[in-house]
Amino acid sequence: DYMLWIKWLMSPIILTFVILPLIILLLIYVSSSISIFTKLTGKRLIRRLTEYVEHGDFWLGGREIVATLWDAHAWLWHGYELWGLENLPTEGGCILLYYHGAIPVDYYYLVNRVLLLKETMIHSVVDKFLFKTPGLRVILEAFCCTPGTVDMCAEQLAE
């Protein structure tokens, strides 16, 4: 009974001094990110989104927006730079072997930067567990990820 009274007493304080400031901080960072990436890539983004809408391909438009958000985050938060992009072929295919640590966020940055600058989608082989994670299947499909069976890899290499 006493703990219920303490929770009731503390809930407005937690709401006012913890949750609300975190929401405001989140909105400030989202607004700042949107403003900066619009300033830096606005014309290119609008041009490409217009092309996708004219062709009726909203899936690619959504992928472009997500890639731009991740690219802005990479640049703002981590100062991410990509060197040697000119070494990737513009026609045909190639294989990028990549090892990531516990958090593969730098690989996400690579995929998005290549998509934005080279207009080429990197097809990724990921663990099949990720497809079972709620909410990730749509993102994985949008960014051409496959569960990595031998047959699927051979099929993608043939393309």
N, C-alpha and C positions, 0 to 999 in steps of 0.2 A: 504494500500500500504506500509506503514511504517512497519507494523507487518510482512508482507511478506519478506521485506528486512532484518528484524531482524532474522527471522527464517532461511533465506538463509545464513546469516552471522554466526549464532550460530550452524548450523548443523554440520560443520566439527569439531567444538570444542566439541560438545556433542559426536559425533562419536569417536573422538580421546581420549577424557579424561573420558568418562563415559562408553560407550558401549564396546569399545575394551578392556579396563582393566577388565570389568566384564566378558567378554568372556574368557579372558586369565585366570582369577581367577577360573572360572568354569572348564576350561580344566585342570588346575593344581589340583583342588580337585578331579576331575574324575580320572585323571591319578594316583594320590596318592591313591585313594580308590581302584582302580584296582590293583595297585602294592601291596598294603597291603593285600587285600583279596586273591590275588594269592599266596602271600608268606605264608599266614596262612592256606589257605584251598585249595591250588592248586592241590595237589595230589588227595584229596578226590573229588574235583569238576571235574577234568579231568576223574577220574575213573567212576564217575556216569554219566557224559556226554557221555563217550564212550559206556556205557551200553545202554543208551537211544538211541543213534544213531544206535547201532547194532540191537536194536529192532524196529528201524524205528519210534520211538515216539519222534518227535522233540518238541511237546507241553510240555512234561515233562522236556526236556532239557532247554527250554526257561524259564520254571517256576523255575528250579534250579538256573539259572543264575540270575534271578530277586531276588529270595530269598537270594542268596549270596550277592548281592549288598545291599539289605536292611539290612542284618545282619551286613555287614561291616559298614554301616552308623550308625546303632544302637550302635555298639561297639566303633567306633571312635568318634562320635559326642556326644553321651549321656552316654557312659560307661555302656551300657545295660548289665545286668546279669540276668540269669533266674535260680531261685532256685526251687527245688522240682520237677524237671523234671522226676526224678525216680518214682514219685508217679503216673504218668500217666500210664495206662495199655498198655502193648505191644500188647495184643490181645483183641479182642472185642471192645466195644465202651465205651464212657463216655460222660458226658455232662459237659461242662465248662460254668458256668454262669459268665458273664463279663459285668461290667458297665464301660463305658468310658465317659470322659468329652466331651468337645467341639471338641477336635481333637483326634481321635482314633489311633494315630501313635504307641503307645505302644502295642496295640493289633496287629498291623501289624508286629511289632518286634516279638511278641509271636508266631504268625502263622509261620513266616519264620524260627525262631529258632527251633521250633518243627519239621518242615519239614526237616531241615538240620540235626538235631541231632538224631531224632527218625525215620526219613523217613516215617512220618505219616502226612497226610494232615488233618488239622482241617477244617471241613465244617462249614461255618459261615452263620448266618442268618442276612441279611442286609436289609435296607429300599429299597423298590422298586424304589424310586426316583433315587438311584445310578445307576440303570440299564438304566435310560434315560439320564444320563449325558454323553456327547460325549467323547468317548475314554475310558471310564471305563468298559464297558461291557466285553471287551476281558480280562482285568485283573481280573474282578470278576469271570468270567467263569474259567479262569486258576487256580484260587485259591479256587474253589469249593464254591462259595457264591451263596445263593439262596435268593429270595425276601421275604421269610418268611411267606408264607401262611400256614395255619394249615395243609392242606393236604401234602404239600411238607415237612414240618417238621416231620410229622408222617411217611412219606415214608423214609426219611433219617434215622430216629431212627430205623426203621424196618431193614435197611441194617446193 
